[in-house]
């Protein structure tokens, strides 16, 4: 049985990973990108209405592409030429004037960004995490957050991967060891009290 969720609205922020035009255009599973965006937008609206911070994280290389990491790997990820609006946050999410837009240059949202600093300045000790891809950007961010001591709530139906089995493994095996996995409606109900 899942423990009833309680959320302190003064100490909780929403962190949305890579819901940007280039990534949202990819095929995702088990949920479509449109469904992930709809649930993330519902969360964002709830957080904003309750005066809670919303962090929109996007990934993009620098114009000269020299900030990319280059370790030797068996399966490298090739950077291709991307459309000019590839890193633009999807319009369903805004950003709104009160939101924070964090630009990262690798998988996780903490390394090399001001995310941790901005969360701590606001007294945030809990993050609700969602986005695409569950097992890449979201999981990389979650691992850093866990090591930094943040409480985490994963919005399972506001996440997706390119492969349903990758999503299922992160949601079923990894995230429960770092936080609590819940549905969007459970998170909204906990905010409402």
N, C-alpha and C positions, 0 to 999 in steps of 0.2 A: 504494500500500500504506500502510495506517495504521500509524503508529508505536506500538510497544508502550507502554502506559500505565504510569507509575510514580507512586505517590502517597506522599508523606511524611505519615504519620498524625499527626505532631506539629504540622504546619503547614497542615492542610487542614480546612475546615469545610463542612458541607452548608447551603445556603441554599435554602429551599423557598418559592416565591412563590405567594401567594393561593389555597392549597388550603383554602378556607373554604366553609362551607355555601352561601352565596349564589352564589359563582362556580362551585363544583363542580356546582351544579344546572343550569348552562347546557349546551347542546349543544356538543360539541367534536369536533375532527377533527385529524389522522387517527386519533387514539386517543380512546377514550371517557374521560370524567372518571374513571370507576371504574378503568380501566387505569392512568391517570396516577397516581392515588392509591395503587394497589397497588404500583407501582414506586417511588414516592417513599417509601412506608412501609417497603419493603424496604431502601432506601438508609438511611433514618433508623435502622432497627434495627441495621444494620451499623455505622453511625457511632457510635451509642450504645454498642454492645458493645465497640467499640475505643477508647472514651474520647474520641471526637472530637466537637467541638461541632456541634449542630444548631440552626439558626435558622429559626423558623417565622414567615414574614412574612405579615401580613394587611393588607387595605386597608379603611378605613372613614372616613366623614366624622365630624367632631366633631358633638356633639348639635345645635349651632346651624347646622351646615353652612356656616360662614363661613370654613373653612380650604380650601375648594375653590379651585382655580385658575380664573381667568375670562378667559383670553385670547380675543380675537376669532378665530373659526375658521369655516371653511366647513361643517364637519360636527361640530357640538358633541355632546358626550356628556351626555345629560340624566341628572341624579340623580333617581331615583324613590324613592318611599317603600319602604323595605326592611324585611323582617321583622326582629324583634328579634335573632334568632340569625344574621343574614346574615353577619356578620364572625367567627363562631365557627369556629375551626380544626376541620376534619373529624375525627371521633373516631378514625379509623384512624391519625392522626398524633399523638394525645395532646392537648396537649403533656405530655411527661414532665417530672419535676422538674428535670432537668439541662438542658432545652431553654431557648432564649431566644425569647421572642415579641416580635417587632418590629411595631409598628403604624405604617403609612404612610398618607398622605392624598393620594397621587398615584400615578402609574404606577410609578416606580422606588423601590427599597427603600433607597437611600442618602440622597436629598435629604430633609432635615428629620427624620432619624431618628438613632439611636445605633449603627446597624449598623457603620459604618466604625470607630468608636471601640472597640466590643466585639471586633471581629475583630482589630484591631491590638494591643489589650491582651493578647490570647491568643497573639500571635506568628503569626497566620494570614497566609500569603501566597498561598494557593490556595483557591478556592471551587468546589464542585460545585454547579451551579445547575440548578433544574428548577421546574416549576409551570405554571400557566395564567394568562395566555395567553402563548404562546411569543413572539409578536411585539409584545406590549404590556408587561406587567409584567416578564417575564423579560428581554426585549431591553433595556428601559429600564434595568434593574438591571445588565445586562451591560455596557452602554455606560459607565456610571459606574465600574463595577469596572475596566474596561479603562483608563480615564483615571486611576484611582487606583493603577494598577500591579499589580493582582491577577492571578495566573495563574487561568485559568478552565477548567473541564471542564463541558460541557453534557450532561446526561443526556437524550438525544434522546427516548427512549421514556417518559420521565417528564415530558414537556411536551406540550401541545396548544394549539390555537387554536380560534376559532370557525369558521375556514375552513382547510381543508387546504393551500391554496396559500399562505396567510400563514405557516403553520408551515414549509412546505417552503422558502420564501424565506429565512426567518431561519436555519433549520438548515443550508441549503445554501450560502448566500451571505454572511450576516452573521457568524454564530458562528465559522466557521473562520478568520476574520480577527482574532478576539479571543481564541481559545482552541482547545480540542480538543473535538470532538463524539464522544461514545461512547454505548454502550448501558449500561443498568443493570448487566447481568451483567459487562461489561468493567470497570466501576468497582469493583464488589465484588471481582472477582478481583485487581485492582491493590492494593486495601486488604489483602487476605489475603496478598499478597506472592507 
